[in-house]
Amino acid sequence: MYELQYSMPSSVNDAVAEIKKSSEAKYLAGGMTLIPTLKARLSSADMLVDLKGANLSNVSVSSSEVVIGSMTRHCDVASSSEVLSSLPALAKLAGGIGDHMVRSCGTIGGSLANNDPAACYPSAVLALDATIITNERTIGAEDFFVGMFETALNENEIITEVKFPIPEKASYIKFPNPASRYAMVGVFIAKKATGVAVAVTGAGENGVFRCSEIENALNSSFNVGSIDNVEISPDGLNNDIHASGSYRANLIKEMAKRALNEMI
C-alpha cells in the first residue's frame, strides 16, 4: 500500500463533499474489491471516503418490496428474518457470496457499483427489475448496468438503497469458481405477475444479461422440461482459463434447471 488519507463522514452529503476534495479520492463501501486492487497497484487513490458512517445500512420489507440500504453487508441480508420470509432467494444469494470474511465486510452497494461481471447481486437486480436509488436520482435495473465494471452512476454519485419488488417465486443457483467463489455462471429466475425473467451472471463478456431464450420457453410453459430444447449460443460468452463459452452455455441451462427445481 501507499500513503493515503482516510475519512469516515456521518452523512451522504458530507461524503460527497469529502470526495470532491481530490480527483483521486474513492468511496469505500466494504473494500472487498477496492482494497486488493489498491494493494496490487491496479488502481490508485490518495483518499478513501468510507461510507460506513453514513447511515446507509438497513433492511425494510413491505407487502410489495424489499428495500436494502446500500451499506448493508451480505451477511446481514443473508440472516435477515424479513428477507428470508419475503424474498428467500435473495437471502440465499447473499449467503453464498465469497467466504465468511467477504460476507462480513462486503456490501450490496459496493457490489453493484463495482459491477463485477461475475458478481451475484446484479442477476437479482436485473431479474427482479429492482430500482437503484442514489443521492441524485432513481435508476431502473435495465439502465443501471452498462458493461463490464461499468454502471450508469455519475462521478461521485452514491447508491443509497436498492428496492426489490417481491415476485411470486424466485430462485438463484450458481456454479462457483472453487477458489474465488465468484459465479462462473449464476442464474436468477423470477416468476412475476407480468411473466418470467431470467438473468445470468458470470457468463457474459459484458457482464449480467437477460436470457430471452429461457424466458420465452418458461413463459410458454413453466416447467423444467421446457428448457430441454432451448439452444444457448456461446457467442458473447466468456471463454477463459476457467471455462469455454460452450461450457458456460451448457451451465446456463443446467443452473436454470436447478433453480426451477427449487421453485416448482
N, C-alpha and C positions, 0 to 999 in steps of 0.2 A: 504494500500500500504506500501511498504518498501523502504528504500533508494536505489536509483539507479542514474546512470549518464545518461545524455541526450546529444545527438549530432545531428545536422542537417547539414550534408555535402552538398556541392554545386555540386557534380557530382557523377556518379555511381562509378567511380574509388575510389574517396575519401570515399564513403560509404563502399566499400569492405575493404579498409584499416582500417576504424574505427571498423568494425565488427570483424576484426581479432585481435583486441586488447584484447578481452576477450572471453573465451569459453562460457560465459553465456550471451553474447550480443545478441540482437534480432533486426531485422528490424521492423520498424513501418511504415505501409503502409495504414494508416487510423485508425487502432486501434479498430475497431468495435468488433473484437473477442479477440485480444490480451489483451487490457486493462481490460475487465471484467475477463478474466482468471487470470491475474496477481492479481487483487483485491481479487479474491476468493481464491488465493493461489493454483490454479490448475496448474499454471506454474510459473516459476521464471526467473528473469533476473537481471543483475547488470548494464546493459547499454541498452538504446534504441537508435537505429540509425534511425532517421526519414528521410524517402526518399522524403519528401515534397519539399525540395530544390534542388533535383537532376535533375530538368528539364525533368520530365517524364510524364507531363500532357499535352496531345494534342489529337486532332482528325483530321484525314485527310481522304479524300474519292477520289477514282479514279473511272474509269468506271467499274472496276472489283472487287474492295475490299475496305473495311473499315478498317482503321488502327487506333487503340486506344492506347495511351500511358498508361503504367501500373498504373500511379498515377492519372489518370482521374477519377473523382468522379462519382458515379452513377447518381447524379442529372445532371451532365454536359453531360453524354451520353444521358440521357432521354430528355434533352432540346435542344440537338444539331440539328440544322436545316438540316445539312448534313446527319446525321444518320437517322433522321425522313424521309427524302426523298428517301434515298437509301436502308436502311435496317430498316424499321419501327418496325419490330418485336423485334429487339434488343433494340430500344429506349423504347418500351413498357415494355420489361423485366426489364430494368434498373429502370424505373419509378415505378415499383411495388415491389422493394426490400425494406423490412423493413418499417420504418416510415421516416418522414422528416429528423430527426436527422441522422439516418443511411445513408440515401441517400446523405446528405450534407457532410459527413465525410468519408464514406466507398469508397474504390477504386476497380477497376476491377482487378488490380494486386494482391491486398491483398486478395480479394475473391478467386481468382484462386489458389494462393499459399497456402491458408488455406485448400481449397478443402473440405469444409463442405459438408456432404452427402445430405443436404437439400438446398444448395445454388442454385441460379438460373443460374448464368453465365456458369457453367460447361455444362449445357444442350445445350446452344447456341454454345459453343466452339466445342462440340462433333458433334452436328447435322450439323453444317456448315463446319466441317473439318477445323477449324481455325488453325493457326500456332502461337505458343508462341515463342517469341524472347527473349532471355536473354542476359546478358553481356558475356556469354560464347559460346552460340550455338543457334540453331533453333530446336524446339521440335514440332512434329506433335501432333494433338489432341489425337489420339488413343494411343500415347505413354506417354502422359503427366499425365493422371490420373491413379494412381497406386492402390489406395484403400481408405478406409475411412480416411480422414485427411492426406492422403499421396499423394505425386506427385513425378515426376521424377527429381525434382530440386535437385542439389547437395548442400552441405553445403555452405552457403554464396553466392549462386547464386541468381541473381536478375532478375526478369521479367522486361523487358524494354518496350515491346509493344506486342499487340496481333493483328494479321491480320485475318480479317473475309472475305472470299470470298462472293460476293453478289449473292444470289440464284435467281431463277425465282420468287419464292414466299416463304414466311416463316410466321410462327405464333407461339406464345408461350402462353400457358394458364396454370395457376397453381391453385391448391386448397390450399389456405394458412392456416396455423395454425392461429386461430383468435387472439392469444396472441402475438406470435413472428413474424408473417407474413412470416416465413420460409415456403417453399413448403412442404406440406405433400405429394403432388405429383405435379410435374410440367412436362409438355410435350412440347418439341420444335420440330416442324415439318418443314423441309426444302425441297422444291421441286427444284431439280437442274437438269442440263442437263444430268448428269450421273445417275439420279434416285432420289428416295425419301429417306431421312434419318430422323429417329425419335429417339430422345434422351430423356431419362426420368431421372429426379432428384427427390430427396425426398423419393423415394420408395425402392431403393436397399440397401441391407445390406452393400455392398461395395462401395456405392456412385453411381454416374451417370453411365448410361449404355445405349447402343443402343437397341431398341426394335425390333428385327428382325421379330416377328410375324406381327406387324402392318406395318412394312416396306414392307414385302412381299405382303401383301394384297393391299397396296396402289400402289405398283409398277405394280400390275396386273390391278388395276382399281382405279384411283384416285378420289374416291368419299366417302362420309360419310357412305353409306350403306355397303361398302366393309369391314368395321370394325366389322359389326354386328356379324359375325360368328367367329371372332377371339377369341381364348381362351388364356388368360394370366394366367400363373401359379403363385400361391402365393409363391412358393418355392423361397427362396433367397430374399424375400421382407421383409421390416421391419415389425415387429409385436410388438407394444409397447402400452403405455397408450393412445396414440392419435388415433391409428387405427390398425386393424389387417392386416395381409398380404393379406387376401382375399378382404378386403375392399379397400386396396390400388390397388390391381389388377383390381378391378372394376373402380376405379378412373382413372387408366391409360387409359382405353378405353374411359371413359367419357371425360377426358381432351383432348384426341386426337380428339374426335368428335367435341368438341367446337373449337379446333384450326383449324380443317378442315373447319368448317362453316365460319370462318373468311377468309379463303383462296379461297373458291370456290364461 
